[in-house]
C-alpha cells in the first residue's frame, strides 16, 4: 500500500534499490493506509511526519530514508484569495518560516519564477 502522490518517484526509488514491490492498492491519505495496515491487510509506505507515536503505538515504523529521498510539500491557494487569519495560522503552524509577512510578500509577486527566487536562499525545515 502506498500513500504517495508522486507515484513515479516511488517507482524510481524501488528501482534504484533493485526492489520490485507487490502493490495491492494506492492511497493518498496516510490515515487510510494506516487503517488498512492495522487491519492486517499489508505493509504501508507513508511519510514519517504522518506517524504519531501515541496514536500509532500499535504500528511498527521502519526508517526507509535510505530508499526514499526527501520530498518537499507545497502549500497552494488561488491567486487573489483573501487569506483569513486562520489560514495564515495554519500555514505558519505547518511551516514556521512562512510568517504572515513572508506570505504577503510572496502573494505580491507576479510569477512562480519570482516566488521561487524569493525562497531560493531560505533553508527549509526538515523533519
N, C-alpha and C positions, 0 to 999 in steps of 0.2 A: 504494500500500500504506500502511496506517495502523497505528500502534501506540498507539492511544489507547483508554482505556476510556470516556471521555466523548465518545461519538460525536456527540451533539447539539452540544457545544461546538465540535468540529472543523467540523461543517457550518456552524455560525454564523460561524466565523472566515472560512471561504471566502466565505460570502455577503456579509459585511461588506467583504471585499476585492474583491467583484464577480468572483469566480472560480468556475468550475464544474469541479471535478476529475473525472477519469475514474478511478473507483475499481474496481480489479480484485478485491481482497480486503482484509480487515482482519485484524489480529492484535494480541494484547495483549502479546506478547513482542518486545522490541526486537531481540534476537539473531536471532529468526526473520525479522524484516523485513530486517535487515542481510544475512542469508544469501541471501535472495531477491534483494536488490539486487546483491550480489556475483556472483550467477549471471546477472545481466543481465536480470532479469525486470521491472524498472521502477525507480521512484523511491520512496523510503520517507520517511515523516514520523515522527520519533522525538524524544524529549526530549533536550536537549543533554547531560544527565548520562549518557545511555546511550552516548555516543561515547567511545571510548578512543583517543587519538592514536596509540598504538603498535599496538594490536590491529586498529584500523580504518584503518591507513595507506593501504589501497587504496580507501578511500571518500573522496568529496568532501563536506564538510559546508557547507551554505549556511545562514546565520543567517536564520531566518524569524520572529524575535520581533516584527517589525512586523505580522505576520499573526496570530500566535497569542499570546494573553495568557499571563501567568504562571499556574501552577497550583500547588496545594498537595497534597502527598502526606501521607496519614494512615497511622499505624500503629495497627492494632487487634488486640485479643485479647479472648477471652471473659472476662466478669466472673467473678471467683473463681479464675481460673487462677493457679497457683503459677508465678511467673516465676523461672526458673533464672538463674544468673549469666551464662551465655552469651546469654540473651535480653536482659538488661539491657545487656550489652556490645554486642550487635548494634544495639539501639535507639540507644545513645549514639554509636556509630560512624556511624550513619545520620544522626542529628540530635544533635549535641554538646550542645545546650541541654537535652536530655532526660536528665538525670542520674538515677541510681537514686532519689535523694531526691525529685526532681520527679515521677517516675513514681509512686512510692509515695503522694505527696500526691494525685495525680490519681485513683489507684485507690481511695483512701479516700472520694472524693466519691460522691454518690448518683445524680446525673443528668448527662446530657450537657450540659445547660444550665450546671450548676455547673462542669463541666470547661471548657467554652467560656469562661466568665467568668474562670476561673483563668488561662487563656492569652491573654486578650484584649490585655493590655499587654506581652506577651513578644514582642519582634521575632523574626521567623523568619529564619533564614539563607537567603540567596538565592544560587543558583548560576547 
